[in-house]
Amino acid sequence: MTNRNFSELGLAEPIQLALRSRNHVIPTPIQARAIPQLLAGKDILGIAQTGTGKTAAFALPILHKLSQKDRHHGRRRPRALVLAPTRELAIQIGDEFGAYAKHLQLRHTVIFGGVNQKPQVNALAGGVDIVVATPGRLLDLMGQRRIGLDAVEFLVLDEADRMLDMGFVRDVRRIIAALPVKRQSLMFSATMPGEIAHLAGDILAHPVRLEVTPQATPIKRIEQNIYHVEAAGKRDLLAGILGDPALSRVLVFARTKHRANRVAEHLGKRGISAEAIHGNKSQGARQRALKRFRAGEARVLVATDIAARGIDVDGVTHVINYELPNEPESYVHRIGRTARAGARGVAVSFCDPAERGYLRDIERLIRRRLTVIGAEPAAAAPDGRGTAEMPHGEPWRKRRQPGNGRHRKPPSNRGAGRRRAA
């Protein structure tokens, strides 16, 4: 049973006012199911893919419960802690808390690495109720005695499987060890690998399990296509596809930081406005790139997987996997950046012969075959124009290709060397 609208969920009137000002009337399935359980004091294990509205699913009940309690006397201390794997996701969560708490007397701050810590330290010194943090910087500030977690009543682990991918699980356990035993804990994850299930068993007390979609199942509104192409032909193929003006806001994913830079530079030379975002970029550069992409000043954003779950940009029309990810779950998170808020989306992937093992893993995970596109579109002219159309267009004739050659899958470096990215 689900509620018909937010007004039936029993949230405080200031939160209802904030919801109405954002035209949020009907909760998503994860929101409708999670909010009543959280208001009732239950621990939650939520399995939900990106784009399902899970930030509001935990932010709204936490804000409600904090607003109903008298604050401790003296300086404010953090009463809610949200852990996120990437800077972008932490900032996004912080923005959501700020929007929903607009009419409440609650303070929040966002803590992440890659920037000067002084503003974050000053915010903590002034007293906050809610802290959204990446694990690395939070541990640094804990070690400096800049923050205490002994008053935390609510703990949220968002994108827990991404924490595992990035090698943060040990840091998360260190942080949790500093929290009060008596607390309400929430964990959200798009997938449930064994180590994350074990972590859930350690930190959640008799949790309510909420699974709004099958694990790692891509949103049904996304049209998913695959191009079999030699690695050397990918740049021209990408430029040709982008010759279609219907691709108005495009996320392109590469596996490495170097490749992301090279692809963005190549597109710029072809007259296609593009930015690159990855872990080697400073936080200021990453935020400027996102700002240009959101504003439409950059038509294409080329990203590594650090951005797969941390970018919340409305109106992404297409996701292009320039290189297939070596972890099939990352494919789901990448393509989830399109088809947001009820819209439809298109995901196009390039697969060279060395990546066919990755493709098999992806298709096994999502339990379907991607639609193979046969004929390559003409390359774009230097001014960025071309004759390519999207898969429903005439030049993109569909034909099946075997694509079942036996190629060894390169080894996965899961979690290696990624911690500094957050």
TORTORZA-10057 format. One record per residue (C-alpha): z, x, y. Coordinates in pm, whole numbers, plus 50000, padded with zeros to 5 digits. Layout:
ZXY;...
# end
This chain:
500005000050000;499085013750343;499985002450693;497314986950905;498135006951219;500595031951364;502695004951527;503924994551183;505265028751088;508495026351285;507875055951514;509715058951846;508105041952143;507375074552334;505395086352031;503615052752012;502685056852378;501205091152310;499255077352015;497835049052225;496835073152502;494765092252243;493295060252098;494955067051763;495445032551613;494875034051238;496505062151035;494495082050785;495475078450417;497665109950419;499365098150738;499985062950609;501505076350288;503415106450419;505035093250736;507235066450570;508395091250305;509255117450566;511095092250781;513115083650469;514165120250436;512025129550134;510555163950071;506775162350048;504155181149847;500885170550007;497515179349859;494875171950118;491685189150222;490965199450575;490045171750818;492325145250664;494795143850954;497725161150790;498985177351113;499915143351251;501255133850907;504085158850951;504275162351332;504885125551405;507885120051174;509435153551273;509175144551641;510635110151570;513635123751381;514315151351634;514175126251919;516735103951747;519385131251721;521585145551990;520845181952054;523415208251975;525575217852272;524535249552452;521145266452435;518445249452233;517785265251897;514765258851674;515325227751462;511815225951314;509715254851185;506015252251096;504385282050922;500605285850943;498385313650802;496205320551108;496555322651485;493915296051543;495625271251313;499025278251469;497605271951817;495935240051698;499185227051546;501075236051862;498575216552072;499065186051849;502845187851880;502485190652257;500205160152276;502425138052060;505635149752234;504225143352581;506835116452656;509745132552470;512345157052595;511465182452328;510185217852367;507945237852136;506365272152131;503735289951923;504325325051785;501525347051653;500465383451650;497645401251828;499035394152176;501915407052387;505155392452253;506875389452592;505765353452675;506815342552327;510205359852360;510705343752702;509945309352558;512465314452279;515075326752527;514615295052730;515365273852424;512955254752202;513235226851945;510065234151745;508495267351652;504975270451509;504425305551379;502365329251169;504595348050923;503985383651045;504995379251410;507885356451315;509335383151085;508935408951365;510925387251607;513535379851343;513935417251290;514405421851666;517005393851666;514855374251913;515015342651705;517555326851472;516675301051211;520165289451115;519715255551289;516365246551128;516385211450982;512685208150903;510365233350738;506605228850707;504265251950515;500735242850619;497695255750429;499975270850165;497075282149945;495625301050240;499005318550270;498465330449915;494895341649984;496025362350282;498935378550099;501675360950296;503695345650012;506255374050005;506725371050383;507125333450350;509845338350091;511695362250325;511565336750605;512745308450381;515705329550269;516925329250632;516865291050656;519725267150586;519745254150229;520205218750358;516915209450521;513865187350475;510865207250349;507175198950348;504285217650191;500625209850244;497815226450056;494185218749980;494485233649631;497395240349398;497035274249226;499855284848995;501715306949243;501745279649507;503025254249251;505805278949166;506655283349536;506775245549577;509215243249289;511475268749460;511605253749810;511125216149763;513875193249636;512585164449422;509425161849633;507145132049661;503665143549561;500885129249773;497285136349677;494845117649892;491705133149744;490995152549426;491845189449467;489155208749657;486685179849657;484425182549965;484255153150199;481665128950065;479985125250403;478695160950391;475125166750270;475215199350074;472135220950020;471435255549883;468685280649955;467855307449699;466715336849910;466675374649893;469425390850098;466845407650324;465345373750412;468515356650527;468305365950895;464795351950941;465705321250738;468725314750959;466715318851279;464045295451144;466565268451055;468155271251398;464745264451549;465525227751495;467355214651807;469145188951588;471435217751491;473315214951817;476745229051722;476675251851420;479275272151236;477835301351039;480085318750786;479825354850672;482075373450428;482735404250642;483545411551005;480665436251030;478185410450899;479455384051143;478835407651434;475375416851310;474315380651260;475545370251606;473725399751765;470505391351579;470635355151692;471195366152051;468065387452034;466145356951910;467255336852213;469925316752030;473305316552204;475925328051953;479455341951942;481295359951661;484935354651568;486945374551316;490165393951265;489075425451449;488565406051771;491465405152015;493195371852054;491725368452404;488205374652275;488685349551994;489935322952234;487035329152475;484535325952190;486115293252078;486145280352435;482425287652479;481665271052145;483695239852230;482055237452572;478555240152424;477875272952603;477455289652264;475435268852022;476425289851719;479775304451615;479575331051344;482895334251164;484655350150873;486975329450656;489835334850897;488265306151093;487645282950799;490915264150848;491875273651199;488985259551401;489265223551510;486115216451710;484715181651743;481035175751682;480185204751449;476855191851321;476145218351059;477895245250861;475735273550728;477055297350464;475075328550545;476955344450257;478715325149984;482485330749968;483865349849673;486635324049636;485195289649561;488045271449740;486915287950064;483605269550035;485455236450058;487395247450365;484285260950533;482195229650501;485175208150602;484595219650960;481805193550983;481925156050913;485105152051118;486495119251248;484205097451040;480985115251134;478435127950884;477645164550844;475325189350676;476215221450493;473485246550405;474185277250195;472125308550133;472355323949788;470855357749707;470585369549344;473895388649360;475735357049469;474725334049184;478065339349014;479775326649329;477485296349328;478395287948969;482085290049057;481605266849356;479665240949159;482235242048881;485045236049132;483405207049315;481915192748993;478445188549128;475285208649184;474135216349534;470695203449627;468235232149602;465815235749894;462555252549796;460195262050079;461545284950348;460945273250705;458875293950943;460875319751131;461825311351484;459805324951772;461495349652009;462505321252238;464515305451955;461975278151883;460485272051543;459025246051314;461935242951073;463515209351003;466675200150819;466455190450451;465325155150524;462345168650723;458885172750577;458615211050582;461735213950364;460235204050028;462815200449753;462185215149414;464515226849141;464855263849081;466575277648774;468945300848958;470755307848631;470225344848590;473105365048455;474545386048735;477905402448737;480245387548994;481555414549229;485325418749213;487495397549442;489865414749682;492025384049715;494595388749985;493905425850031;494005439450384;494035405250553;497595402650677;496885417751018;494355390351087;497155365651156;
# end
